[in-house]
């Protein structure tokens, strides 16, 4: 998939909030899948509470905010914002996917969204992620 097709997929999704998620080792998604909810971070032991005796599920899926506004942004702006978010989120490990949803809240990390009922818009190939 090239960047233009990805921008078209985002536009056609119609979601209010668009994010980049880097999936965990035990996650595998295809386009159209509903993402599982994420888990809070345990700052004392520096790991996800998913891996502790007391997991704390969040009300959605964590993602890096693209700041895309489908009601306002032109396709060129969407591509610029997407490329910027892909570059900035590349510090995270795991396969990158683009997710969307209509409800969100902010997470603890800078530029973090927690998207409720997040859906996979596209699973990114390495060449799209690296091109950004």
Residue frames relative to the residue before (quaternion, step in Angstrom):
aa qw qx qy qz dx dy dz
X 1.0000 0.0000 0.0000 0.0000 0.00 0.00 0.00
X 0.2771 -0.7523 0.5713 0.1754 3.57 -0.94 0.85
X 0.7153 -0.4766 0.3076 0.4083 3.55 -1.29 0.31
X 0.6388 0.5331 -0.3407 0.4379 3.63 0.95 -0.77
X 0.6508 0.5000 -0.3142 0.4772 3.58 0.98 -0.83
X 0.6330 0.5266 -0.3292 0.4621 3.59 1.04 -0.75
X 0.6286 0.5177 -0.3265 0.4798 3.59 0.99 -0.82
X 0.6424 0.5182 -0.3190 0.4659 3.60 0.96 -0.84
X 0.6405 0.5226 -0.3202 0.4628 3.60 0.98 -0.84
X 0.6474 0.5084 -0.3154 0.4722 3.59 0.98 -0.83
X 0.6530 0.5081 -0.3145 0.4652 3.59 0.88 -0.92
X 0.7089 0.4686 -0.2595 0.4588 3.58 0.87 -0.94
X 0.5457 0.6262 -0.4012 0.3861 3.60 1.19 -0.39
X 0.2535 -0.8084 0.4914 0.2017 3.57 1.05 -0.78
X 0.4467 0.7046 -0.4555 0.3107 3.61 1.22 0.10
X 0.5210 -0.6503 0.4692 0.2925 3.53 -1.17 0.68
X 0.7944 0.1889 -0.0736 0.5726 3.58 0.99 -0.86
X 0.1044 -0.7888 0.6057 -0.0030 3.53 -0.89 1.10
X 0.0343 0.8155 -0.5755 0.0515 3.57 -0.86 0.97
X 0.3837 -0.6599 0.5905 0.2619 3.50 -1.39 0.28
X 0.0748 -0.7882 0.6106 0.0186 3.57 -0.73 1.06
X 0.1910 -0.7251 0.6506 0.1203 3.52 -1.06 0.88
X 0.3241 -0.8181 0.4499 0.1524 3.53 -0.29 1.32
X 0.5339 -0.6080 0.4932 0.3194 3.53 -1.27 0.56
X 0.6931 -0.4896 0.3398 0.4056 3.56 -1.28 0.34
X 0.7421 0.4069 -0.2309 0.4799 3.58 1.06 -0.67
X 0.5842 0.5411 -0.3800 0.4706 3.59 1.25 0.36
X 0.0565 0.7623 -0.6436 0.0391 3.54 -1.15 0.72
X 0.0059 -0.8272 0.5592 -0.0548 3.55 -0.64 1.15
X 0.1919 -0.7151 0.6552 0.1503 3.46 -1.40 0.39
X 0.6794 -0.4611 0.3751 0.4302 3.55 -1.27 0.36
X 0.7885 0.2992 -0.2400 0.4808 3.57 -0.91 0.98
X 0.5338 0.6263 -0.4084 0.3951 3.60 1.26 -0.18
X 0.3942 -0.6506 0.5887 0.2733 3.53 -1.28 0.48
X 0.3858 -0.7386 0.5078 0.2186 3.58 -0.83 0.98
X 0.4750 -0.6274 0.5213 0.3303 3.54 -1.16 0.54
X 0.5813 -0.5686 0.4452 0.3749 3.55 -1.24 0.41
X 0.4412 -0.6657 0.5383 0.2690 3.54 -1.22 0.57
X 0.3745 -0.7088 0.5542 0.2240 3.53 -1.37 0.13
X 0.5920 -0.5853 0.4308 0.3484 3.53 -1.18 0.69
X 0.4546 -0.6719 0.5203 0.2668 3.55 -1.26 0.50
X 0.2788 -0.7218 0.6092 0.1738 3.57 -1.02 0.86
X 0.2603 -0.8168 0.4994 0.1251 3.56 -0.22 1.30
X 0.5747 0.5929 -0.3791 0.4177 3.60 1.18 -0.44
X 0.7954 0.2378 -0.1275 0.5427 3.59 0.85 -0.93
X 0.3834 -0.7764 0.4301 0.2554 3.58 1.37 0.13
X 0.6123 0.4797 -0.4060 0.4797 3.54 0.66 1.19
X 0.6342 -0.5025 0.4122 0.4186 3.54 -1.31 0.20
X 0.5005 -0.6394 0.4810 0.3307 3.58 -1.02 0.71
X 0.4549 0.6693 -0.4435 0.3852 3.59 1.28 -0.18
X 0.7383 0.4031 -0.1964 0.5038 3.55 1.13 -0.79
X 0.6163 0.5334 -0.3503 0.4615 3.60 1.22 0.31
X 0.6575 -0.5067 0.3819 0.4063 3.56 -1.32 0.04
X 0.7653 0.2862 -0.1595 0.5540 3.60 1.25 -0.37
X 0.0595 -0.8338 0.5484 0.0231 3.61 0.42 1.17
X 0.1555 -0.7661 0.6199 0.0687 3.55 -1.08 0.88
X 0.2236 -0.8027 0.5441 0.0985 3.55 -0.30 1.31
X 0.3535 -0.7236 0.5582 0.1993 3.55 -1.02 0.87
X 0.5717 -0.6286 0.4076 0.3344 3.62 -1.20 0.38
X 0.7938 0.1265 -0.1023 0.5860 3.57 1.10 0.64
X 0.6100 -0.5519 0.4425 0.3569 3.53 -1.37 -0.28
X 0.4044 -0.7203 0.5133 0.2324 3.57 -0.83 1.01
X 0.0902 0.7800 -0.6126 0.0906 3.54 -1.08 0.83
X 0.5054 -0.6073 0.5172 0.3290 3.53 -1.32 0.37
X 0.4408 -0.7239 0.4738 0.2392 3.58 -0.75 1.08
X 0.2902 -0.7605 0.5576 0.1630 3.58 -0.80 1.01
X 0.2965 -0.7749 0.4851 0.2762 3.56 1.27 -0.52
X 0.3453 0.7278 -0.5083 0.3043 3.58 1.19 0.54
X 0.0997 -0.7675 0.6322 0.0352 3.56 -0.98 0.94
X 0.2783 -0.8140 0.4876 0.1490 3.57 -0.10 1.30
X 0.6446 0.5208 -0.3276 0.4539 3.58 1.16 -0.41
X 0.7698 0.3505 -0.1587 0.5092 3.58 1.22 -0.34
X 0.7177 0.4889 -0.2622 0.4209 3.58 0.85 -1.02
X 0.4054 -0.6673 0.5764 0.2412 3.53 -1.16 0.78
X 0.6889 -0.4926 0.3179 0.4263 3.64 -1.13 0.43
X 0.6398 0.5229 -0.3357 0.4522 3.62 0.98 -0.75
X 0.6533 0.5001 -0.3081 0.4776 3.60 1.02 -0.79
X 0.6142 0.5394 -0.3427 0.4630 3.57 1.04 -0.75
X 0.6605 0.4996 -0.3091 0.4675 3.57 0.92 -0.88
X 0.6485 0.5161 -0.3200 0.4590 3.61 0.92 -0.86
X 0.6804 0.4826 -0.2892 0.4697 3.59 0.89 -0.92
X 0.6378 0.5235 -0.3186 0.4666 3.56 1.03 -0.78
X 0.6646 0.4977 -0.3051 0.4664 3.58 0.87 -0.92
X 0.6439 0.5177 -0.3160 0.4663 3.59 0.99 -0.83
X 0.6685 0.4919 -0.2990 0.4709 3.61 0.90 -0.90
X 0.6384 0.5158 -0.3327 0.4645 3.60 1.00 -0.73
X 0.6453 0.5062 -0.3218 0.4731 3.60 0.97 -0.80
X 0.7160 0.4678 -0.2605 0.4479 3.56 0.78 -1.07
X 0.7103 0.4473 -0.2695 0.4719 3.60 1.01 -0.71
X 0.4761 0.7015 -0.4301 0.3103 3.60 1.23 -0.12
X 0.5186 0.6229 -0.4240 0.4041 3.61 1.24 -0.06
X 0.6282 0.5167 -0.3322 0.4776 3.59 1.26 -0.33
X 0.4387 -0.6923 0.5146 0.2519 3.55 -1.17 0.65
X 0.6638 0.5218 -0.3791 0.3785 3.53 -1.27 0.35
X 0.6470 -0.5162 0.4090 0.3843 3.51 -1.31 0.48
X 0.3495 -0.7460 0.5318 0.1964 3.58 -0.95 0.86
X 0.0155 -0.7618 0.6476 0.0001 3.52 -1.08 0.87
X 0.3503 -0.6855 0.5895 0.2447 3.55 -1.24 0.48
X 0.0453 -0.8050 0.5914 -0.0094 3.56 -0.78 1.06
X 0.0957 -0.7982 0.5927 0.0497 3.53 -1.23 0.43
X 0.0825 0.7760 -0.6231 0.0527 3.50 -1.32 0.38
X 0.4906 -0.6867 0.4660 0.2656 3.54 -1.29 0.17
X 0.7368 0.2771 -0.2123 0.5790 3.60 1.28 -0.03
X 0.0948 0.7944 -0.5937 0.0859 3.54 -1.01 0.80
X 0.1064 -0.7141 0.6766 0.1451 3.46 -1.47 0.11
X 0.5492 -0.6185 0.4474 0.3401 3.54 -1.24 0.39
X 0.3712 -0.7183 0.5489 0.2117 3.54 -1.14 0.74
X 0.7018 -0.4743 0.3412 0.4076 3.56 -1.33 -0.10
X 0.6727 0.4900 -0.2998 0.4663 3.59 1.08 -0.66
X 0.6022 -0.5424 0.4352 0.3921 3.54 -1.23 0.46
X 0.8469 0.1029 -0.1308 0.5050 3.59 -0.96 0.99
X 0.4795 0.6678 -0.4431 0.3575 3.60 1.16 0.50
X 0.1244 -0.7497 0.6476 0.0555 3.52 -1.03 0.96
X 0.1734 -0.7092 0.6642 0.1607 3.53 -1.28 0.47
X 0.1316 -0.8301 0.5415 0.0197 3.55 -0.22 1.33
X 0.3435 -0.7453 0.5405 0.1853 3.56 -0.69 1.15
X 0.8503 0.0514 -0.0696 0.5192 3.58 -1.04 0.84
X 0.1256 0.8425 -0.5106 0.1167 3.57 1.02 0.89
X 0.1807 -0.7703 0.6075 0.0708 3.51 -1.06 0.91
X 0.4617 -0.6700 0.5080 0.2825 3.57 -1.11 0.72
X 0.2581 -0.7584 0.5850 0.1270 3.53 -0.72 1.16
X 0.7833 -0.1628 0.1278 0.5861 3.56 1.00 -0.83
X 0.3171 -0.6761 0.6295 0.2146 3.53 -1.22 0.68
X 0.3183 -0.7961 0.4873 0.1657 3.56 -0.59 1.13
X 0.3691 -0.6777 0.5869 0.2450 3.50 -1.09 0.76
X 0.6446 -0.5418 0.3639 0.3982 3.55 -1.15 0.50
X 0.6522 0.5278 -0.3426 0.4226 3.63 0.95 -0.71
X 0.6282 0.4953 -0.3490 0.4881 3.64 1.09 -0.57
X 0.6685 0.5012 -0.3065 0.4560 3.58 0.86 -0.91
X 0.6914 0.4723 -0.2782 0.4707 3.60 0.97 -0.84
X 0.6085 0.5732 -0.3515 0.4216 3.59 1.11 -0.61
X 0.6144 0.5613 -0.3464 0.4328 3.58 1.15 -0.55
